[in-house]
Amino acid sequence: MLRFPERSLRRFTLPLAAVLGAALMLALPANPRLEDMLNQALPSRLNPALVVVGIDDASLRDYGRPDIWPRELYAQVLRTLREAGVRAVGLDVLLSGASSPADAGLAPLFSAPDLVLATSPGEAGEAPQPGWHSPTGVSVLNCSAGGVARSVQTAYALEGPGGDRRLVPSFAGQLARLAGASVPADTAPRLLRYVPPGELEAATLSFRDVVNGNVRFAELQGKTVLIGLTASGLSGLTSTDIGGSQIAGTYLQARAVSSLLSVPLTRPPLWLLALLGAALAATTVWLRGLWGFWAAALALLLAALGWLVDLVLPGVSLSFAALIGVGLVAFERWWQLRTLGTQDMLTGVGNRLAFTRAVEHRWHSRQERPISLMLIDLDGLRQVNKQYGHLTGDLLLRDLAGRLQKLRRRGDVVFRWGPDEFAVLLDQVGPQELPALTEHFRRNLGDLRAHDLQVQANIGAASTSAEILTPGELIEAASRSRYRMKYRRGQPGARD
């Protein structure tokens, strides 16, 4: 059966694109900068169930520095909030340290199940004061390079007082659970939803006003309240926002609690990302053209659309996966242009220029590595073209080229020498091995046909020797051998 040769590199670039696309997604499953941009461009609203009671500048002017406040001040705020009917309270202020005799009387107030007390990582979830039994949570967030807070965990593996590591609930996770969120205590990072500072400030009540009872209870009934420092004049109590600005740590905790109370931002599993990257890169190679650039832009658009439905897609990595396909398509075209001048476009084998270069390259080492040459032509090709058309003749030439490619050994090279002629440059074959190899080719080319016409392949061969001094003489010797073969077959005339 006649077959077309495979001349495209696509059979190699397609699987290579899939492998590279999958590897890229496994190496870069997240794009923090893109996530920050989308988080700011598509901000979330503060969960309506959450209210912040901020220790602001006005509260500091009235009561002085927080580290010298009597704990009774916080107790008064808790009494006001409970009177208003709040659902849960989180006190994001570290109350550990020396206790006073008055603290013993506050134990019932600070042992309520609807109150979460903040602890430092060094305290590993221990109660701030003896006799206080309210739930506690470590007040930390996950910060990336540059101290930017991007995610929170509902629990952290911290070292306890005895040196053992244990799972300690986070402050945000504890408060979110008291507010009704069903979030398990685990160490899986959860992205913080960005809430604009203006909206956070709008949902903030002054600590001073709550102490004095100057609040509307209807605004607090059934709400979850977060108490913490929001004053602008306190250094060391702020963190870097994803926008690069400094923001009070309490507001970041408010974002964390709001994020845990809302639908979580989820990431696809790694295996699915790898599959998407492989499919995108391979599809780009398959479609070719400018489709890869459109696919790269579409990946960024999908990341934005995914954010709207709470799905975090690594759009930049997906875009690069598409551009991998573009790069491989460009490589294919470069390779085709590079080989265009030395490749026969009909059969896919080297042309006469490629043959000349190959002979010149090997000729100088012919003493150590003998060279042999086979010249093969077709008797009857003109008759095939006349009776069945040039398309059938072309198929016959492709069939012969394909057979020669299968018959050659490693190191041998096949070329199209003329309209109906082929040359096979044989590596490390001397006069002793050449006859057997020539006979092997002749037997395997004996059944060439075009429909009902039998076509004869004539083979001539020659090897380098002391009498052959130039490549031209080697070609002449192979040609004479081929014509002698024709003469012996009773075909001394010109080819058909």
N, C-alpha and C positions, 0 to 999 in steps of 0.2 A: 504494500500500500504506500502511495506517495504521501509524504508529510512535509509540512512547512517547518523550517527551522525556527527556533525561538531566538529572536534577535533583540528583544527588549530586556532591560535589566529589572523589569517590574517583578519578576518572580523572585528576585533577591531583595529588592527594596521594600516590597510589601511586608514580608515577615520581619525585616529589620526595623521598619517603621513601627510595627506593632510592639516589638520588644522594647525599643527605645521609648515609645510613648508610655508603656506600662512602667518601665524603670523610672522615668521622670516623675510619674505620679506617686510612686512609692517613696521616692527621695524627697519630693516636695508636696506632701498631702495637704498643707495649709499655706495660705498667703496672708500673713498678719497685716501687712500694709494695705492690701486690698480690703481685708475685713474691717480695718479701721476706717477706711474711706467710705465703705458702704454703711458702716455703723453710724457715721456722722451724717452722711447724705440722706439716709433713711432712718432717722431717729425713732425711738420708741417713746411712748407716753409712760409716765410714772404710774405704776399700778394704783388704781383709785382707792384701794384698801389701805394704802400706806400713807402715813403722815410723819413728818420730821419735826421734832422739837429741838431747835438749835440753840446751843449756848453761844449766843452771838455777842457782838461788841457791846450792845446795850446791857446784856446780862453781866459782862465782865466789869463794866463801869459801876454797876450797882453792888456786886458781890465780891469783887476782887479776883485774884487768881484762883482757878479751880482747885489747885493742889492744897489750898488752905481752907476750902469750903467745909463746913460741917456736913456730915452725911444726912442730917435732918433736912437739909435743903432738897436733896434728891427724894427723900421720903415724902416731903410735901407735894412734890410734882407727882409722885406715884399715887398719892391719895386723891389728888385732883383728877387724874386720868381715870382712876377706877370709879370715881363718882360719876364721871362722864359716860361710863359704860364701854370703855375700849375693850377690844378682844385680846390683845397681847401687847406687851411692852418689851422693848429691847434697850438696855442701858449700855451704850457704847462708850463707857467711861471706866477706866481702871480704878476700882475702889480698894485695891489691895494695899497693904501697909499697916502701920500701927493703928490699933483700934482704941477707941475711947470708951469710958463707962457708959456713955449714952447709946453706943452702938448695940449693946445687948438688948435694949428695949425695942430696937428696930428689926430684930431677927424675924418676927412674924411677917413683917411687911416685905422683907427681902428673901422670904422662903416660899413665896407664892408660885404655883405652877405656871402662871401666865406671864412670868417675868424671866427674861434671859439676861444674865449678867456677863459682860465681856471680861475675858482674861487674856493675858499675854501668852505668847508661845512658850515662854519659860515656865509658866505656871501649869501648863499642860492640862487645862480644864479643871484645876482645883478651885474650890470656893474662895472668893476674895476675902471673906472673914469667917472665923469659926462660928458655927451655928446658923449660917446662912445656907439654905438648901434649894434655892431657885436653880433652874437649869443654867448651865454655863456654856459658853462657846468661845473658842479662840478667835480673836479679832484680827484676822489677816486676810489678805487677798493675794492672788498669784500675779507677780510682776515679772515682765519680760525684760529684755535688755533696755537699759535706760530708766528702769524703775517705773515703767508704764503698766498700770493695772489693767489687765485684759480679761481675766477669768477668776472664778471662785470655785472652791470645792465645798461640799457639804460636810466633809471631814478631812482631817490631816493626820498623817502618821507622825507623831511627835514623841520625843523622849520624855518619860515621866521622871518623878523625883528619884526613883530607885534605879534609873538608868535603862529601864526597859522601854521599848517602843510600843506605843499603843495608838489606836485610832481615837482621835479626839474630835468631837463635833465642832463645826465652825459656828461663829456667831450668826452669820447670815442664814446658814442652814437651820439652826435651832429656831430662829425667829420666823423663818418661812414656814416651818412645820407647825408652830403655834398658830400661825395665821391661816392654816388649813391646807398648805401645799403638801402633796404626797411625794416628797423627795427623799430617796434613801440616803443614808449616811455612808458615802463612799468617797474615794479620792479622784473620781473622774472630773476633770476640769470642765466648767460650764461657762460659756462666754457671757460677758457682761453686756447687756443691752445699753446702748448709749441713750441717756436722757439729758436733754439740754440743761445747762446750769440754770437758765431762767425758769424752767418748769420746776426744778428742784427747789429753788428759792420761793416760788409761788406756793409750794406745798409745805412750807416751813413755818412753824409757830415759834415765837420767842420763848425761851426758857423762863425769862423774867415774867412774861404774861401768864404762863401756866402756873408759876409759883404763886402769883397774886390772884389766880382764878379769873383772869380777864380773857376767857375763851368761851366760845359757844359750844355747849356740850353736844348739840346736834351735829356739829362738824366732826366730833370725835367718836360718837357712838358706833360701836361695831368695827372700828378701825384698828389697824396695827400701827403702833407708835414707835418710832426710833429716836432715841435721845442721844445727842452727841455734840461735839464741838464743831461749830461752823464759823467761829469768829475769824476775821481776816488777819488779825494782828498776832496770831500765835504761830511762831515758826516751828518747824519740825513735825507739825501735825497735818501736813498736806501731802498729796501724792501727785504724780504727773498724770494728766489726762491723756487720752488717745489723741487729742488735738494739740498736745504739747503744753497746755496751760496747767497751772497748779490749782488743785481743787481739794477741799476739805475731805479728810478720810471718812467722815460720817456720810458725806454725800456719795462717796464711792460705795460704802456699805448699803446705802439706800438703793443704789443701782443694783447691787448684788441681790438684795432681798426682792426688789421688784422683778429682776430677771428670773429668780426662782419661783415667784408667784405667777409668772406668765408662761406661755408656751415656750419650751426650751428651743434654743437654736441648735440644731443637730447637724452633724457631719455624716456624709455617706461612709460606709465601711471601706477599708483600704482595698479590699478585693474589687469592689465596684468601681472605685476611682481608677485602679489599674486597668480594669476592663474598658472604662470610658477613654482613658488616655490611649490605649492600644487601638481602639476602634476609630478614634478621631484621627490619629496619625496615619493609620492604614487607609482610611477613607480619603484623606487628602491626597495620598499617593495615587489612589485608584482614580479619583476625579481629575487630578492634574490641573493645569491652568492656574487661574487666580482663586480657585475655590479654597485653597488653604488660608489665604488672607481673610476671606469672608468667614471661614470657620473660626479663625482666631478671634475676630471681632464678635462673632456669635457667642463664643465661650465667655467673654466678659459680660455680654448682655445676659446670658443665662445665670451668671453669678449674681447679678443685680435682681433678676426675677426670682431666683431661689431665695434670696434674703427676704423678699416680701412674703414668702410662704414658710419662713423659719428654717430654710435649708441653706447651709453654708457650703458653697462650692468653691474650690480653688481655681477661680477663673484664669488667673495668670498662668498657672501650671498647665491648664487645659489649652490655653492659647499657645504656649510653647510646644505642646504636643502637636498641635496643628502645624506650627512652623517647622517642626522636625520633618513632617511630610513635605512641606514646601522645599526644605533644604535637600531632601533626597530626590525630589523631582528635578531640582536644579542640577544635582550631581548626575542624574541620568542624562540630562541634555548635554552637560559638559562632556560626559564620557562618549556620547554619540558623536558630538562634534570632533572630539579628539580622534576617534576611530574612523570617522567618515572617509578620510583620505586613504586609509589602508584596509578598508573592508569592502568586500563585494556585496552590494545591497540586495542582490537576488538570492544568493545562497548563504550569506552570513559568514563565509570564510574569508581569509585574507585575500587581497587582490595582488596584482603583479608588483606594485610598489612595495607592499608588505613582504612579498617573496624576496625582492632585491635586498631589502634591508636585513632580512633574516639571514640570507646567505652571506652578506658582507659581515655581519656580526659573528657568524660561526666560522668563517673561512680561515681566520688566522690560527685557530686552534685545531685545524683538521688533522694535524699529525698526531696529537694526543687523543682527539675524539673524531674518528673518521665520519665522513658525511656521505650519505647516499641520496639519490634523487630518483623519484618515480614521476614519469609523465604519463597521464591517462587521457585519452580522447574517446569520443563516441562516434562510431560509424552508424549512420542512419538518422542523426538528429535532423538533418535537412528534410528527410522524408517525413518524419514525425510532424515537423512544423507545417509542411505542405498539406499533409492529409488531415491532421487534427487541430492545427492552429498553434500559434506560438505559446498560448497558455499551457497547453499540454507539454510542449517542449521545455518550458520553464519548470514545470513540475518534475520533469524527468531530470533536469540539471540539479534541482534541489534534492531529489532522491539520491542521485549519485554523490552529492556533497555530504548528505547525511550518512550514507554508508561508509564513505571514506573517513569521516569523523569517528565512526564506531570502530573501524578497523585499525586506526592509528594507535600507536603505543604512547606511553607517557614520554614527552620530549619531542615527538613527531608533530609536524605542523602541516595543515592542508591549505592550499591556495587555489584560487581560480586563475589559471594561466592565460586562457584565451576564451573565445566564445563557446567552444565545446571541449576545452582542455582544462585539466586540473594537474597540479603539481603537489607531491607529498615529499617534504624534506624530512629524511629519516636520520635520527640522531644516533650516533655511535653504532652504525651499521657499516661493515666493511664488505669487500668482495666475497668473502666466504659465506656470510649470513644473507646476502642480498637475494640470491636465487630462490631460497626457500620462502622468504618473505614476499617476494614478487608473486610466486605461485599461490601463496595464501590469499593475496589480494585478488588474483585472477579468478580463483574458484568462487570467491564470495561476490564477485561482480558479474557472474555469468548469467544471471537470470533477469537482467534489466529489460523491462518491457514498457511499451506505451500502447495500451489497449491490446490489439492483436499483432503489433509490430515488435519483433525481437530486435533489440539494439545491442550492438557489440562494443565492449570496452577494450581498447587496445592499450597495453601497458609496456612502457620502455623504462629501463632502469640503468643507473650507472653509479659508480662509487669513486671517491677521490683516490688518486694513485700518483706515482711519481711522474706519469706522463701527462696528467691533468694539472695544469698550472694556474688556471683562472676559473672563476665560476662559469664564464661563457663556455669554456671547453667541457665542463661537467654537463651543461645543458645540451650541448651538441652531442655528447656521447649518449645521453639518455634518449635524445630524439632518434639517433641512428638505431639504437636498440629497439625503439618502438616501430620504426619502419621495417626493420628486419622481421619483426613479429608479424606485421601485415603481409609481408612478402611470403612468409611461410604459410600463411593462411590463404594464400591465393588472392590477396587484395593489394596488389602493388600500386593501384591507381590512387588518384586523389580521393579524399573523403567525400561521403555523400553530403 
